[in-house]
Amino acid sequence: MISLEEAKLYLRVEGDEEDALIASLLTASIELCEGILRYPLAEFEEVPELVKNAVLFATASMYENREGDGIKSTFETLKDLLSPYRKESW
């Protein structure tokens, strides 16, 4: 769906020193977005750009705020971004 290289480009990270961290944050972001959507991203035939951008936004937010600051506002923004695709329940 979103490669490590795409995430690094979005984050403007050039080296490979933080690849493991970014890959971990990318996985966490996908899981977070799937939780908000209430279904896995694999259910999309093609993942919408808005959903991809939400995953990248979450990754960037966690990367920039490693102390956990702002997670509530990040979560609220993600809910707003993903609302057009969100199922009513699991």
N, C-alpha and C positions, 0 to 999 in steps of 0.2 A: 504494500500500500504506500508507505512512505519509507524511503531508504534512509540509511544513516547519512549518505552524501547529501540528500535533499534537506535533512534536518540541519546538517552542518552549514549548508549554504544559507538557510533561513537564519541561523544563529550567527552567521559570519565568522565561523571558526575554521581556520585553515589547517592547523596541525592535526596530528592524530593522537596527541597525548590524552585527550579527554573522550576518545571514542567510546570507551566502555561506559562512562558516565552518561554520555548523550544517548547511547543505545538503550540504557536502562531507563532513562527519563522518557524516551520515545515509547517504550513498551508500557510504562506507567500511564502515559498520556492516552494511549490507545485504550487501555483498560478503563481509565476514567471516563473517556468519551463514550465507550460502550455502556458503562453504567448509567450515564445520563440518558443515552438513547434507549436503553433497555433492550438492546439486542446487539449481537456482534457485527462488526463492520463487514465481515465475510458475507453477510446477507445481501449486501449491495451488489448488483451486477457490475456497476462502476461507482466507486466512491465519489460522491459529489465534492466539488472544490471547496464548498463551505465546510464540509466535515473535515477534509484534509487540512484546511486552514485552522480549524478548531484544534486539531491534534498538534499542529505546529505551534500554535499560540500557547497551548498547555505546556508543551515541551520547553518553549522559551521562558515561560513564566517560572517553571520549576528550576530551570538552569540559572536564571538571573536572581532568583530569590531562594537560595538553597537553605536559608535559615527557617523557611516556612512562612515568612511574612507575606501577606496578601493572598493566601490561598483561598480565603473566603470570597474575595472579589473575583479571583480567577475562576472559581467554581460558578459563581453567578453569571459571569460573562459567557462561560461555556454553555450553561443552561440556555441563555438567550440565543447564542449562535446556533445551537443544535435543536432548538424547539421546533422548527419546521419538520424535522425528521423523527422526533421523539414519539415512541409508542406510549399509549396510556398506561400499560402495565406489562410485566414480563409475560 
